[in-house]
Amino acid sequence: MIRAVRGAICAENSKESIEARAGELLAAIFAANNLRPEQIVAITFTCTKDLNAAYPAAAARALGINSASLMCLAEMDVPGSMPKCIRVQVLAETNLRQNEIKHIYLGAAKALRPDLGGIMQIAIDGPSGSGKSTIAKEVAARLGLIYLDTGALYRAAGLAAQNLGADLDDEAAVLAIMDDFEFDPKENSALRTAEAGLLASAVGRHPGVRAKIVKIIQDLAAGQNIIMDGRDIGTVVLPDAPVKIFLTASVEARATRRVHELNLLNQPADFDDIAAQIKARDHQDTTRAASPLKMAEDAQLLDCSEMDINQTVEAILEIIG
């Protein structure tokens, strides 16, 4: 029988990356379906318009596919579609039944086929001011993922507790406020103040508060192609996420960015004060008993002190694959 096997993977626009990623995808398809080079009848590759540095078919030749027909085509340029994506259809002789064929989607391309169990969930953790939210939003936009600002939930809880006069050191009092509080993590200037950040850390140190918010977040994330940023996403909220990144930067770099952000909001900002607040926030987050800030064992460390937004996004997309 001739069967068709589909797959996809993302690559950077270089000859090395396109050929390496295409080879990785084909090798995974062959292994999953127990295919040998002599069984391959034809392979059709398509690439999005941002991949034009090389023909992915070269990877097939490198794997010993010398007799099969190979074609490289341009993928339809659908607005909002996944960028830098190589798709493939392999036609092969096999005794496998149709329902036994395993289609392979790797890295960020898993999000293209959630019906195959390919849910793409990305966890970005790191200290205050490292740019997690900005970067996560841009990655979400490029890959077509849902973005959830988990920090906004903690900031909203902290502000609500303060505004209603709750003792932030009293876990029961904060939880009582949360029982009647309707969370709305929409972006607004009040949630982006330095004060809101400290309040988030203050209420977030309570195990009960964290447990309540973590449950909300996990319910929102269930079965979704999603990216989240926070302080315990990879360790507690999404411990099984296939991609975990710990994004960090020096105190000086984070303070500089924070001053710029506050200035854009027409809020007063002193560099030394902001730097001191960041250090205090780091201490609170790393020493709290409930889910302290730490890098997951299977996370990749990315220091963006010397990177701009685009460079950081590109580095993360490379990690995602």
C-alpha positions as CSV (number, residue, x, y, z in Angstrom):
1,M,0.0,0.0,0.0
2,I,1.0,3.6,-0.6
3,R,0.5,5.7,2.5
4,A,0.9,9.4,3.1
5,V,2.7,10.7,6.2
6,R,2.5,14.4,7.2
7,G,4.8,16.4,9.4
8,A,6.1,19.9,10.1
9,I,9.0,21.7,11.9
10,C,10.2,25.2,12.2
11,A,13.7,26.5,11.2
12,E,15.8,29.6,10.8
13,N,16.4,31.0,7.4
14,S,19.8,29.6,6.8
15,K,21.0,26.7,4.7
16,E,22.4,24.9,7.8
17,S,19.1,25.3,9.8
18,I,16.7,24.4,6.9
19,E,18.6,21.2,6.0
20,A,19.2,20.2,9.6
21,R,15.6,20.7,10.6
22,A,14.2,19.0,7.5
23,G,16.6,16.1,8.2
24,E,15.5,15.9,11.8
25,L,11.8,15.8,10.8
26,L,12.3,13.1,8.1
27,A,14.4,11.0,10.5
28,A,11.6,11.2,13.1
29,I,8.9,10.3,10.5
30,F,11.0,7.3,9.3
31,A,11.6,6.1,12.8
32,A,8.0,6.5,14.0
33,N,6.7,4.6,11.0
34,N,9.5,2.1,10.5
35,L,10.3,3.3,7.0
36,R,13.5,2.6,5.0
37,P,14.8,4.7,2.1
38,E,13.8,2.1,-0.5
39,Q,10.2,2.4,0.7
40,I,9.9,6.1,-0.1
41,V,8.0,6.9,-3.3
42,A,7.9,10.7,-3.1
43,I,8.4,13.6,-0.7
44,T,6.8,17.0,-1.1
45,F,8.2,19.9,1.0
46,T,6.6,23.3,1.4
47,C,8.2,26.3,3.1
48,T,6.7,29.5,4.3
49,K,7.9,32.6,2.4
50,D,10.4,33.5,5.1
51,L,12.4,30.3,4.4
52,N,14.3,30.7,1.1
53,A,18.0,30.1,1.9
54,A,18.0,26.4,0.8
55,Y,15.9,23.5,-0.5
56,P,14.9,21.2,2.3
57,A,15.0,18.3,-0.2
58,A,18.8,18.3,0.3
59,A,18.1,16.7,3.7
60,A,16.3,13.8,2.0
61,R,19.3,13.1,-0.3
62,A,21.6,13.2,2.7
63,L,19.4,10.4,4.3
64,G,19.9,8.2,1.3
65,I,16.6,9.0,-0.5
66,N,18.1,8.9,-4.0
67,S,15.4,7.2,-6.1
68,A,12.2,8.9,-4.8
69,S,10.7,12.0,-6.4
70,L,11.3,15.1,-4.4
71,M,9.5,18.5,-4.7
72,C,10.0,21.8,-2.9
73,L,7.1,24.2,-3.1
74,A,6.0,27.5,-1.5
75,E,3.4,27.2,1.3
76,M,0.2,29.4,1.0
77,D,0.9,32.7,2.6
78,V,-2.1,32.8,4.9
79,P,-2.3,35.8,7.3
80,G,-1.5,34.8,10.8
81,S,0.0,31.4,9.9
82,M,3.0,30.0,11.7
83,P,6.2,31.6,10.3
84,K,9.5,29.8,9.4
85,C,7.7,26.5,9.0
86,I,8.7,23.5,6.9
87,R,5.8,21.1,6.1
88,V,6.3,17.7,4.5
89,Q,4.2,14.9,2.9
90,V,6.0,11.6,2.5
91,L,4.5,8.9,0.2
92,A,5.8,5.5,1.1
93,E,5.2,1.8,0.5
94,T,4.2,0.2,3.8
95,N,2.1,-2.5,5.4
96,L,0.8,-0.1,8.0
97,R,-2.9,0.6,8.0
98,Q,-4.1,4.2,7.7
99,N,-4.9,4.4,11.4
100,E,-1.4,3.1,12.3
101,I,0.4,5.9,10.4
102,K,2.1,8.4,12.8
103,H,2.2,12.0,11.6
104,I,5.1,13.9,13.2
105,Y,5.0,17.6,14.3
106,L,8.1,18.8,16.2
107,G,8.9,21.9,18.2
108,A,6.6,24.9,17.8
109,A,4.9,23.1,14.9
110,K,3.2,20.8,17.4
111,A,0.7,23.6,17.7
112,L,-0.5,22.9,14.1
113,R,-2.0,19.6,15.1
114,P,-3.5,19.7,18.6
115,D,-5.7,16.7,17.6
116,L,-2.5,14.6,17.6
117,G,-1.8,15.5,21.2
118,G,0.7,18.1,20.0
119,I,-0.2,20.8,22.5
120,M,2.5,23.5,22.6
121,Q,2.9,25.0,26.0
122,I,5.8,27.3,26.8
123,A,6.8,28.3,30.3
124,I,9.0,31.4,30.7
125,D,10.2,32.1,34.2
126,G,12.6,34.7,35.5
127,P,13.1,37.6,37.9
128,S,11.2,40.9,37.9
129,G,12.0,43.2,35.1
130,S,13.7,40.6,32.8
131,G,11.2,41.4,30.0
132,K,9.2,38.1,30.3
133,S,5.8,39.6,29.5
134,T,7.0,41.7,26.6
135,I,8.9,38.8,25.1
136,A,6.2,36.2,25.8
137,K,3.6,38.4,24.0
138,E,5.8,38.7,20.9
139,V,6.5,35.0,20.8
140,A,2.8,34.3,21.2
141,A,2.0,36.6,18.3
142,R,4.6,35.0,16.0
143,L,3.5,31.4,16.8
144,G,-0.2,32.0,17.1
145,L,-0.3,30.9,20.7
146,I,-2.5,32.2,23.5
147,Y,-0.7,34.5,25.9
148,L,-1.6,34.6,29.6
149,D,0.0,37.2,31.9
150,T,0.0,35.2,35.1
151,G,1.7,38.1,37.0
152,A,-1.3,40.3,36.4
153,L,-3.4,38.0,38.5
154,Y,-0.9,38.3,41.5
155,R,-0.7,42.1,40.9
156,A,-4.5,42.4,40.8
157,A,-4.8,40.3,44.0
158,G,-2.2,42.5,45.8
159,L,-3.8,45.7,44.8
160,A,-7.3,44.5,45.8
161,A,-6.0,43.4,49.2
162,Q,-4.3,46.7,49.8
163,N,-7.3,48.8,48.5
164,L,-9.7,46.9,50.8
165,G,-7.4,47.3,53.8
166,A,-6.3,43.7,54.3
167,D,-3.2,42.9,56.2
168,L,-0.8,41.6,53.6
169,D,1.0,39.5,56.2
170,D,-2.3,37.8,57.1
171,E,-2.9,35.0,54.7
172,A,-6.5,34.4,55.8
173,A,-7.3,38.1,55.3
174,V,-5.9,38.1,51.8
175,L,-7.7,34.8,50.9
176,A,-11.0,36.3,52.2
177,I,-10.5,39.2,49.8
178,M,-9.9,36.9,46.9
179,D,-13.1,34.9,47.6
180,D,-15.1,37.9,46.5
181,F,-12.7,39.3,44.0
182,E,-13.3,38.9,40.2
183,F,-10.0,38.5,38.5
184,D,-9.5,40.6,35.4
185,P,-5.9,40.3,34.1
186,K,-6.4,42.9,31.3
187,E,-3.5,45.3,30.8
188,N,-3.8,48.6,32.7
189,S,-1.4,51.1,34.1
190,A,-2.2,50.3,37.7
191,L,-1.0,46.7,37.3
192,R,2.3,47.8,35.8
193,T,3.5,50.1,38.6
194,A,6.5,49.2,40.7
195,E,4.2,49.2,43.8
196,A,1.9,46.6,42.2
197,G,4.9,44.4,41.6
198,L,5.9,44.6,45.3
199,L,2.3,43.9,46.3
200,A,2.2,40.9,44.0
201,S,5.3,39.5,45.7
202,A,3.8,40.2,49.2
203,V,0.6,38.3,48.6
204,G,2.3,35.7,46.4
205,R,4.4,34.4,49.3
206,H,1.4,32.9,51.0
207,P,0.9,29.2,50.0
208,G,-2.9,29.5,50.0
209,V,-2.9,32.5,47.7
210,R,-0.5,30.8,45.3
211,A,-2.5,27.6,45.3
212,K,-5.7,29.5,44.5
213,I,-4.2,31.4,41.6
214,V,-2.2,28.4,40.3
215,K,-5.5,26.5,40.0
216,I,-7.1,29.4,38.1
217,I,-4.1,29.5,35.7
218,Q,-4.0,25.7,35.2
219,D,-7.7,25.6,34.4
220,L,-7.2,28.3,31.8
221,A,-4.2,26.5,30.2
222,A,-5.7,23.0,30.0
223,G,-5.6,21.7,26.4
224,Q,-4.5,25.1,25.0
225,N,-1.5,26.1,22.9
226,I,-0.3,28.7,25.3
227,I,2.7,30.7,26.5
228,M,2.9,31.9,30.1
229,D,5.5,33.9,32.0
230,G,6.0,34.2,35.8
231,R,8.1,32.9,38.6
232,D,7.0,29.3,39.0
233,I,5.5,28.4,35.6
234,G,8.0,25.7,34.7
235,T,8.3,24.4,38.3
236,V,4.7,24.4,39.5
237,V,2.1,25.7,37.1
238,L,3.2,23.8,33.9
239,P,5.7,21.3,35.1
240,D,5.2,19.2,32.0
241,A,5.6,22.0,29.5
242,P,7.8,20.8,26.6
243,V,9.6,24.1,26.5
244,K,10.9,25.9,29.6
245,I,13.0,29.0,29.6
246,F,14.5,30.9,32.5
247,L,14.9,34.5,31.3
248,T,17.2,36.7,33.3
249,A,19.2,40.0,33.1
250,S,21.4,42.0,35.4
251,V,19.8,44.3,38.0
252,E,21.3,47.3,36.1
253,A,19.7,46.2,32.8
254,R,16.3,45.5,34.4
255,A,16.3,48.8,36.3
256,T,17.1,50.7,33.1
257,R,14.2,49.0,31.3
258,R,11.8,49.6,34.1
259,V,12.6,53.3,34.3
260,H,11.9,53.5,30.6
261,E,8.7,51.6,30.9
262,L,7.4,53.9,33.8
263,N,8.4,57.0,31.9
264,L,6.3,55.9,29.0
265,L,3.4,55.7,31.4
266,N,4.2,59.2,32.6
267,Q,5.1,57.9,36.1
268,P,8.1,59.2,38.1
269,A,11.0,56.8,38.2
270,D,14.4,57.1,39.9
271,F,17.0,54.6,38.8
272,D,18.4,53.9,42.2
273,D,15.0,53.5,43.8
274,I,13.9,51.1,41.0
275,A,17.2,49.1,41.3
276,A,16.6,48.8,45.1
277,Q,13.0,47.7,44.5
278,I,14.2,45.0,42.0
279,K,16.7,43.7,44.5
280,A,14.1,43.6,47.2
281,R,11.7,41.8,44.9
282,D,14.4,39.3,44.0
283,H,15.0,38.6,47.6
284,Q,11.3,38.1,48.3
285,D,10.8,35.9,45.3
286,T,13.8,33.6,45.9
287,T,13.4,33.2,49.6
288,R,9.7,32.7,50.1
289,A,8.6,29.4,51.4
290,A,5.8,28.9,48.8
291,S,7.1,28.2,45.2
292,P,10.2,30.3,45.4
293,L,11.7,31.7,42.1
294,K,14.1,29.1,40.8
295,M,15.0,27.6,37.4
296,A,13.4,24.3,36.6
297,E,16.0,21.5,36.1
298,D,14.9,21.1,32.5
299,A,14.7,24.8,31.6
300,Q,17.2,26.6,29.4
301,L,18.9,29.7,30.8
302,L,18.8,32.8,28.6
303,D,20.5,36.0,29.8
304,C,19.1,38.9,27.8
305,S,21.1,41.7,29.5
306,E,22.8,42.6,26.2
307,M,19.9,41.7,23.9
308,D,17.1,43.8,22.5
309,I,13.5,42.6,22.2
310,N,13.9,41.1,18.7
311,Q,17.2,39.4,19.6
312,T,15.6,37.8,22.7
313,V,12.6,36.7,20.7
314,E,14.7,35.1,18.0
315,A,16.8,33.3,20.6
316,I,13.6,31.9,22.2
317,L,12.3,30.8,18.8
318,E,15.5,29.0,18.2
319,I,15.2,27.2,21.5
320,I,11.6,26.2,20.7
321,G,12.7,24.9,17.3
